[in-house]
Amino acid sequence: MSTYAMPLVVLAITGSASLTGLAFALEWIPRVAAFGFAGALVDRSGAAIVSFLASLARALLVAGAAAALSALPPGTVETVTVIALAAVRGVLTQFSFIANEAVGAVVSRRTDRQAHKVQYQLVGAHSDCVGNSHFRAARPLSRYLWCPVSIP
């Protein structure tokens, strides 16, 4: 969901569809370009440290951007700040994604016929367990999936 949040923030601030598209492109182009570098860094430094540092950097970036945006007047500078935030956050998200996938691959090899549960946690748990309607429709199957959040 956060992938689409930044362009929507730009749309809310500017009302411009073209700037919204620019924000989406500026978030995804650096993110896609970071794939190779993120993979090499995860291989060299380890998935846990890369994931932690990328998450920490994202948290600090968002906190700093929130402070900056509250002090900036509405207009071009505010829009540029949000677009820059989207681009940098996209790169940092890619590092976390690659690190999480690397951990998932290791854990999947150790779970013996339970790899689908690992993938579920990596891809679906953070969106499905919060109560999305498509997950509620599959509630009868939920007892077979490991989910850290109880499903109403």
QUIRA-V174142 format. One record per helix or strand. SS is the DSSP state (H for helix, E for strand). FROM is the first residue (numbers start at 0). LEN is the number of residues. If there is no record, write none. Layout:
ss = <SS SS>
from = <FROM FROM>
len = <LEN LEN>
This chain:
ss = <H H H H H H H H>
from = <1 16 34 46 75 114 132 138>
len = <13 17 11 25 35 14 5 4>
